[in-house]
């Protein structure tokens, strides 16, 4: 990228080309979501870092579980229900 293009980059108008690495954004998004949610919901701020960590792990675990379930549905269940004609 030339200097002119780097200076003219507008982050909210021009999208980044990270199509191959989209899954890496799940981790910072889940951390930021946990920080914001627990900042409002946490009653004792001494427990705040631990609760943010636990909630982040819960979000990532839930997403992993959903990915496994959807992969099984698409690769196993759907071919059993509606097989492709040969």
SVG drawing of the C-alpha trace seen along z (x, -y; Angstrom):
<svg xmlns="http://www.w3.org/2000/svg" viewBox="-35 -11 39 53">
<polyline fill="none" stroke="black" stroke-width="0.4" points="0.0,0.0 1.4,-3.4 1.7,-6.3 -1.2,-8.1 -3.5,-5.1 -2.3,-4.8 -3.0,-8.4 -6.4,-8.3 -7.6,-5.2 -10.9,-5.8 -11.7,-3.0 -15.5,-3.3 -15.8,-3.6 -13.0,-1.3 -13.2,2.3 -10.1,4.1 -9.2,7.1 -9.2,9.8 -11.4,12.4 -9.0,15.2 -8.5,14.2 -12.1,13.2 -12.1,15.8 -9.3,14.0 -11.8,11.1 -14.0,13.4 -11.5,13.3 -11.3,9.4 -15.0,9.0 -15.9,11.5 -13.5,9.8 -14.9,6.4 -18.4,7.7 -17.6,9.2 -16.0,6.0 -19.0,3.9 -21.6,6.4 -19.8,7.1 -19.2,3.4 -22.9,2.9 -23.9,6.2 -21.1,6.7 -22.1,5.9 -18.7,6.1 -15.8,4.6 -13.2,6.7 -14.6,9.7 -14.8,7.8 -11.6,9.2 -12.5,12.8 -16.1,12.4 -14.9,10.8 -12.5,13.8 -15.2,16.3 -17.8,14.7 -15.3,14.5 -14.5,18.2 -18.3,18.9 -18.8,16.9 -16.0,18.6 -17.1,22.0 -20.6,21.4 -19.4,20.3 -17.2,23.4 -20.1,25.7 -22.4,24.0 -19.7,24.5 -19.5,28.2 -23.3,28.7 -23.8,26.8 -20.9,28.7 -22.5,32.0 -25.9,30.9 -24.6,29.8 -22.3,32.8 -24.3,35.6 -28.0,34.8 -28.8,32.9 -27.3,35.6 -29.4,38.2 -32.6,36.2 -32.2,34.9 -29.6,37.0 -28.2,35.5 -29.2,37.4 -26.3,39.3"/>
</svg>
